[in-house]
């Protein structure tokens, strides 16, 4: 096999190998588990939660206080 494959050729051969070994649904499951995602999680978390501590978050979620969290209706 040539070592001068393009990225598109590598992806195509990789998909073929995954499908041969795992089947179409297994290959898709594998791809979904290894997808990188996008964005900056740390920045998004900081925007959403600010400077809340873990203890504060747990207390607000109803954990750590000895009581059960409220159930949604």
WOJO-V23304 format. One record per residue. N is the residue number from 1. PHI is phi as a letter, one per 20 degrees, with the letter a starting at -180 (999 if undefined). OMEGA is omega as a letter, one per 40 degrees, with the letter a starting at -180 (none if undefined). D_CENTER is the distance of its C-alpha to the mean C-alpha in Angstrom with 2 decimals. Layout:
N PHI OMEGA D_CENTER
N PHI OMEGA D_CENTER
This chain:
1 999 a 32.93
2 f i 33.10
3 e a 31.16
4 d i 31.45
5 e i 28.79
6 f i 27.11
7 g i 23.36
8 f i 23.78
9 f i 25.80
10 f i 23.30
11 f a 20.54
12 f i 23.16
13 f i 24.29
14 f i 20.84
15 f i 20.23
16 g a 23.72
17 f i 23.14
18 f a 19.97
19 f i 21.86
20 f a 24.97
21 e a 23.39
22 d a 20.80
23 n a 22.18
24 g a 20.65
25 f i 18.37
26 f i 17.25
27 f i 16.65
28 f i 14.49
29 g i 12.44
30 f a 12.13
31 f a 11.23
32 f i 8.37
33 f a 6.98
34 d i 7.85
35 f a 7.09
36 f a 7.06
37 n a 6.60
38 b i 9.69
39 n a 11.84
40 d a 12.77
41 g a 10.87
42 f i 13.99
43 f i 16.37
44 f i 14.82
45 f i 14.84
46 f i 18.39
47 f a 19.49
48 f a 18.37
49 d a 19.60
50 m a 22.19
51 d i 23.91
52 f i 23.38
53 e i 23.47
54 g i 21.45
55 f i 24.73
56 f i 25.23
57 f i 21.82
58 f i 22.42
59 f i 25.94
60 f i 24.96
61 e i 22.57
62 n i 25.60
63 d i 24.58
64 n a 26.70
65 d a 29.74
66 n i 30.81
67 d i 30.35
68 f i 27.98
69 f i 25.66
70 f i 27.19
71 e i 26.27
72 f i 25.49
73 d none 28.06
